[in-house]
Amino acid sequence: MSPLEVLRFHIESELGLLSRLRPYAGTSLDDCIADLSATYEALERGEGERNFAVVDAAFSIIYLVRRWAIEPEGSLATSGKMSAETAKQLRDAVLGWERSLASALGALASGEDP
């Protein structure tokens, strides 16, 4: 699948990360995190399309995971349903995704290939 297809899967599919976070059932998110990490790294390397749809989907995932699971006032943070270990795993993943996306956008803005 292309990076855009992977990102859309995690936004739209019942098996994607966003659906697995709301409502959160306590299931492992390892497969989603690994899949998305590989996708953000592919974007950083310049693989796949780099257009508004990709950037929008990539930012949407980061934003929603931050709002729901990482920020102290987020619904998962306040409900106590998510373990501290899972919250840390998501926080670390999002930091990596942000770095990869920033690098990809910087290269795109400067006209360079990563």
DOBALUM-705241 format. One record per residue: y, x, z of N, C-alpha, C in turn; residue number from 1; residue in three letters. Coordinates in nm, 4 decimals. Example, Ala and Ser with C-alpha at 12.3 -4.5 7.8 and 13.67 -1.06 7.14 Angstrom:
BEGIN
   n_north    n_east      n_up  ca_north   ca_east     ca_up   c_north    c_east      c_up  resi  resn
   -0.5690    1.3190    0.7800   -0.4500    1.2300    0.7800   -0.3300    1.3200    0.7800     1   ALA
   -0.2250    1.2850    0.7080   -0.1060    1.3670    0.7140    0.0030    1.2900    0.7870     2   SER
This chain:
BEGIN
   n_north    n_east      n_up  ca_north   ca_east     ca_up   c_north    c_east      c_up  resi  resn
   -0.1185    0.0840    0.0000    0.0000    0.0000    0.0000    0.1246    0.0883    0.0000     1   MET
    0.2285    0.0373   -0.0608    0.3559    0.1091   -0.0621    0.4206    0.0971    0.0759     2   SER
    0.5168    0.1854    0.1053    0.5862    0.1723    0.2337    0.6452    0.0330    0.2552     3   PRO
    0.7038   -0.0267    0.1519    0.7603   -0.1606    0.1666    0.6523   -0.2628    0.1991     4   LEU
    0.5383   -0.2523    0.1359    0.4284   -0.3457    0.1646    0.3805   -0.3314    0.3089     5   GLU
    0.3712   -0.2092    0.3571    0.3295   -0.1872    0.4961    0.4326   -0.2453    0.5923     6   VAL
    0.5593   -0.2179    0.5674    0.6649   -0.2702    0.6535    0.6631   -0.4227    0.6548     7   LEU
    0.6514   -0.4833    0.5379    0.6470   -0.6306    0.5308    0.5239   -0.6863    0.6016     8   ARG
    0.4116   -0.6174    0.5896    0.2909   -0.6605    0.6603    0.3178   -0.6688    0.8106     9   PHE
    0.3832   -0.5679    0.8642    0.4078   -0.5642    1.0084    0.5169   -0.6619    1.0525    10   HIS
    0.5929   -0.7143    0.9569    0.6920   -0.8176    0.9856    0.6316   -0.9568    0.9697    11   ILE
    0.5520   -0.9769    0.8660    0.5101   -1.1116    0.8271    0.3681   -1.1506    0.8675    12   GLU
    0.2778   -1.0558    0.8775    0.1370   -1.0878    0.9009    0.1084   -1.1157    1.0486    13   SER
    0.0139   -1.2040    1.0729   -0.0309   -1.2309    1.2099   -0.0928   -1.1071    1.2735    14   GLU
   -0.1386   -1.0134    1.1912   -0.1992   -0.8902    1.2411   -0.0979   -0.7764    1.2516    15   LEU
    0.0246   -0.8004    1.2071    0.1288   -0.6995    1.2109    0.1864   -0.6813    1.3508    16   GLY
    0.2616   -0.5769    1.3679    0.3156   -0.5414    1.4993    0.4021   -0.6519    1.5593    17   LEU
    0.4927   -0.7078    1.4816    0.5839   -0.8068    1.5391    0.5097   -0.9306    1.5881    18   LEU
    0.4109   -0.9766    1.5150    0.3327   -1.0923    1.5601    0.2488   -1.0591    1.6824    19   SER
    0.2069   -0.9352    1.6919    0.1256   -0.8952    1.8084    0.2106   -0.8740    1.9329    20   ARG
    0.3413   -0.8582    1.9134    0.4304   -0.8455    2.0284    0.4764   -0.9813    2.0810    21   LEU
    0.4856   -1.0807    1.9931    0.5340   -1.2127    2.0359    0.4424   -1.3197    1.9829    22   ARG
    0.3626   -1.3815    2.0617    0.3481   -1.3548    2.2048    0.2555   -1.2356    2.2289    23   PRO
    0.2883   -1.1559    2.3267    0.2098   -1.0367    2.3578    0.0889   -1.0756    2.4415    24   TYR
   -0.0272   -1.0344    2.3950   -0.1523   -1.0709    2.4623   -0.2160   -0.9527    2.5349    25   ALA
   -0.1463   -0.8409    2.5393   -0.2012   -0.7254    2.6090   -0.2976   -0.6435    2.5262    26   GLY
   -0.3104   -0.6737    2.3978   -0.4020   -0.5991    2.3126   -0.3419   -0.4648    2.2731    27   THR
   -0.4279   -0.3735    2.2363   -0.3843   -0.2402    2.1953   -0.2978   -0.2499    2.0696    28   SER
   -0.1940   -0.1705    2.0672   -0.1044   -0.1637    1.9517   -0.1206   -0.0323    1.8760    29   LEU
   -0.2201    0.0458    1.9148   -0.2395    0.1793    1.8575   -0.2463    0.1779    1.7053    30   ASP
   -0.3211    0.0833    1.6480   -0.3367    0.0804    1.5028   -0.2043    0.0485    1.4336    31   ASP
   -0.1280   -0.0434    1.4895    0.0031   -0.0766    1.4316    0.0983    0.0421    1.4407    32   CYS
    0.1016    0.1059    1.5552    0.1909    0.2199    1.5749    0.1544    0.3334    1.4796    33   ILE
    0.0263    0.3616    1.4658   -0.0172    0.4689    1.3752    0.0173    0.4365    1.2302    34   ALA
   -0.0047    0.3111    1.1907    0.0247    0.2677    1.0545    0.1741    0.2795    1.0248    35   ASP
    0.2556    0.2323    1.1163    0.3996    0.2389    1.0962    0.4514    0.3826    1.1040    36   LEU
    0.3975    0.4631    1.1929    0.4395    0.6028    1.2018    0.4134    0.6755    1.0698    37   SER
    0.2973    0.6520    1.0113    0.2652    0.7135    0.8822    0.3602    0.6643    0.7733    38   ALA
    0.3988    0.5390    0.7811    0.4899    0.4823    0.6812    0.6297    0.5404    0.6941    39   THR
    0.6813    0.5488    0.8162    0.8141    0.6083    0.8355    0.8133    0.7558    0.7947    40   TYR
    0.7061    0.8274    0.8216    0.6956    0.9675    0.7798    0.6914    0.9785    0.6279    41   GLU
    0.6240    0.8834    0.5614    0.6208    0.8826    0.4147    0.7613    0.8604    0.3582    42   ALA
    0.8367    0.7712    0.4208    0.9746    0.7495    0.3770    1.0572    0.8768    0.3933    43   LEU
    1.0349    0.9468    0.5037    1.1071    1.0719    0.5284    1.0751    1.1754    0.4206    44   GLU
    0.9504    1.1749    0.3730    0.9097    1.2696    0.2675    0.9546    1.2236    0.1284    45   ARG
    1.0165    1.1055    0.1208    1.0651    1.0555   -0.0077    0.9614    0.9798   -0.0873    46   GLY
    0.8542    0.9394   -0.0233    0.7493    0.8651   -0.0934    0.7858    0.7178   -0.1008    47   GLU
    0.7533    0.6566   -0.2123    0.7779    0.5141   -0.2301    0.9234    0.4856   -0.2637    48   GLY
    0.9515    0.3573   -0.2765    1.0861    0.3139   -0.3095    1.1812    0.3415   -0.1933    49   GLU
    1.3040    0.3656   -0.2274    1.4093    0.3761   -0.1261    1.5226    0.2868   -0.1740    50   ARG
    1.5203    0.1639   -0.1244    1.6199    0.0658   -0.1654    1.6542   -0.0225   -0.0460    51   ASN
    1.7393   -0.1228   -0.0689    1.7844   -0.2079    0.0405    1.6683   -0.2780    0.1099    52   PHE
    1.5704   -0.3266    0.0352    1.4581   -0.3997    0.0950    1.3801   -0.3105    0.1916    53   ALA
    1.3598   -0.1858    0.1552    1.2872   -0.0921    0.2414    1.3691   -0.0616    0.3670    54   VAL
    1.4962   -0.0312    0.3497    1.5819    0.0006    0.4636    1.5932   -0.1201    0.5565    55   VAL
    1.6116   -0.2387    0.5000    1.6214   -0.3608    0.5798    1.4949   -0.3843    0.6621    56   ASP
    1.3789   -0.3717    0.5994    1.2523   -0.3928    0.6704    1.2323   -0.2857    0.7781    57   ALA
    1.2637   -0.1608    0.7451    1.2461   -0.0512    0.8409    1.3370   -0.0689    0.9625    58   ALA
    1.4619   -0.1044    0.9392    1.5549   -0.1276    1.0504    1.5170   -0.2524    1.1296    59   PHE
    1.4698   -0.3550    1.0629    1.4319   -0.4797    1.1317    1.3225   -0.4553    1.2341    60   SER
    1.2222   -0.3795    1.1956    1.1128   -0.3497    1.2881    1.1654   -0.2721    1.4086    61   ILE
    1.2419   -0.1687    1.3831    1.2963   -0.0880    1.4927    1.3819   -0.1752    1.5849    62   ILE
    1.4693   -0.2538    1.5274    1.5593   -0.3371    1.6066    1.4821   -0.4365    1.6934    63   TYR
    1.3867   -0.5060    1.6345    1.3136   -0.6077    1.7104    1.2242   -0.5477    1.8179    64   LEU
    1.1591   -0.4375    1.7893    1.0766   -0.3728    1.8916    1.1654   -0.3268    2.0075    65   VAL
    1.2806   -0.2703    1.9750    1.3740   -0.2298    2.0811    1.4167   -0.3508    2.1650    66   ARG
    1.4599   -0.4589    2.0990    1.5095   -0.5774    2.1701    1.4013   -0.6420    2.2561    67   ARG
    1.2811   -0.6528    2.2044    1.1753   -0.7247    2.2749    1.1054   -0.6407    2.3805    68   TRP
    1.0793   -0.5143    2.3494    0.9881   -0.4376    2.4342    1.0490   -0.3178    2.5055    69   ALA
    1.1593   -0.2651    2.4557    1.2109   -0.1408    2.5112    1.3329   -0.1634    2.5993    70   ILE
    1.4267   -0.2441    2.5528    1.5482   -0.2672    2.6318    1.5131   -0.3389    2.7622    71   GLU
    1.5762   -0.3008    2.8709    1.5427   -0.3581    3.0022    1.5527   -0.5103    3.0078    72   PRO
    1.6445   -0.5693    2.9300    1.6578   -0.7145    2.9313    1.5716   -0.7835    2.8252    73   GLU
    1.4906   -0.7064    2.7546    1.4029   -0.7623    2.6523    1.2967   -0.8536    2.7119    74   GLY
    1.2488   -0.9479    2.6319    1.1548   -1.0478    2.6827    1.0256   -0.9869    2.7364    75   SER
    0.9753   -0.8822    2.6745    0.8526   -0.8205    2.7243    0.8789   -0.7333    2.8455    76   LEU
    0.9958   -0.6726    2.8488    1.0301   -0.5892    2.9648    1.0493   -0.6749    3.0893    77   ALA
    1.1105   -0.7917    3.0727    1.1381   -0.8766    3.1891    1.0180   -0.9605    3.2310    78   THR
    0.9257   -0.9863    3.1390    0.8105   -1.0712    3.1722    0.7039   -0.9978    3.2515    79   SER
    0.7025   -0.8637    3.2414    0.6004   -0.7861    3.3099    0.4639   -0.7917    3.2426    80   GLY
    0.4565   -0.8483    3.1224    0.3284   -0.8593    3.0515    0.2821   -0.7276    2.9917    81   LYS
    0.3767   -0.6394    2.9645    0.3429   -0.5130    2.9004    0.3369   -0.4030    3.0058    82   MET
    0.2337   -0.3205    2.9964    0.2205   -0.2100    3.0911    0.3273   -0.1051    3.0642    83   SER
    0.3581   -0.0268    3.1647    0.4548    0.0817    3.1499    0.4063    0.1820    3.0454    84   ALA
    0.2757    0.2037    3.0396    0.2185    0.2971    2.9420    0.2415    0.2479    2.7986    85   GLU
    0.2184    0.1189    2.7740    0.2393    0.0635    2.6402    0.3874    0.0653    2.6045    86   THR
    0.4730    0.0322    2.7003    0.6174    0.0355    2.6749    0.6621    0.1774    2.6391    87   ALA
    0.6098    0.2779    2.7079    0.6438    0.4178    2.6778    0.5922    0.4567    2.5402    88   LYS
    0.4719    0.4118    2.5076    0.4141    0.4408    2.3763    0.5041    0.3830    2.2658    89   GLN
    0.5498    0.2602    2.2838    0.6395    0.1992    2.1855    0.7733    0.2720    2.1799    90   LEU
    0.8283    0.3064    2.2946    0.9566    0.3768    2.3003    0.9473    0.5096    2.2260    91   ARG
    0.8410    0.5857    2.2510    0.8220    0.7137    2.1828    0.8054    0.6947    2.0327    92   ASP
    0.7308    0.5918    1.9937    0.7105    0.5648    1.8512    0.8428    0.5302    1.7842    93   ALA
    0.9204    0.4429    1.8464    1.0482    0.4019    1.7876    1.1425    0.5210    1.7730    94   VAL
    1.1444    0.6105    1.8689    1.2278    0.7302    1.8563    1.1880    0.8125    1.7340    95   LEU
    1.0582    0.8268    1.7127    1.0096    0.8978    1.5946    1.0450    0.8248    1.4657    96   GLY
    1.0302    0.6928    1.4660    1.0647    0.6138    1.3473    1.2129    0.6269    1.3155    97   TRP
    1.2964    0.6244    1.4188    1.4407    0.6386    1.3977    1.4743    0.7745    1.3380    98   GLU
    1.4109    0.8800    1.3869    1.4359    1.0141    1.3321    1.3937    1.0212    1.1850    99   ARG
    1.2771    0.9683    1.1550    1.2281    0.9713    1.0166    1.3187    0.8913    0.9240   100   SER
    1.3595    0.7736    0.9691    1.4455    0.6904    0.8860    1.5832    0.7547    0.8677   101   LEU
    1.6378    0.8120    0.9732    1.7673    0.8800    0.9624    1.7597    0.9961    0.8640   102   ALA
    1.6519    1.0712    0.8679    1.6346    1.1834    0.7755    1.6253    1.1338    0.6312   103   SER
    1.5484    1.0270    0.6108    1.5332    0.9707    0.4764    1.6667    0.9186    0.4242   104   ALA
    1.7420    0.8508    0.5096    1.8710    0.7979    0.4683    1.9720    0.9098    0.4425   105   LEU
    1.9669    1.0146    0.5231    2.0559    1.1279    0.5014    2.0291    1.1934    0.3671   106   GLY
    1.9025    1.2119    0.3348    1.8670    1.2712    0.2060    1.9095    1.1805    0.0905   107   ALA
    1.8895    1.0518    0.1083    1.9266    0.9559    0.0043    2.0779    0.9556   -0.0163   108   LEU
    2.1537    0.9554    0.0939    2.2993    0.9523    0.0839    2.3564    1.0780    0.0192   109   ALA
    2.2905    1.1906    0.0428    2.3399    1.3160   -0.0133    2.2860    1.3424   -0.1542   110   SER
    2.1976    1.2547   -0.2007    2.1412    1.2712   -0.3335    2.0298    1.3729   -0.3414   111   GLY
    1.9806    1.4167   -0.2242    1.8728    1.5153   -0.2196    1.7393    1.4460   -0.2110   112   GLU
    1.6375    1.5138   -0.2588    1.5006    1.4710   -0.2331    1.4584    1.5371   -0.1050   113   ASP
    1.3951    1.4586   -0.0135    1.3506    1.5189    0.1131    1.2505    1.6290    0.0922   114   PRO
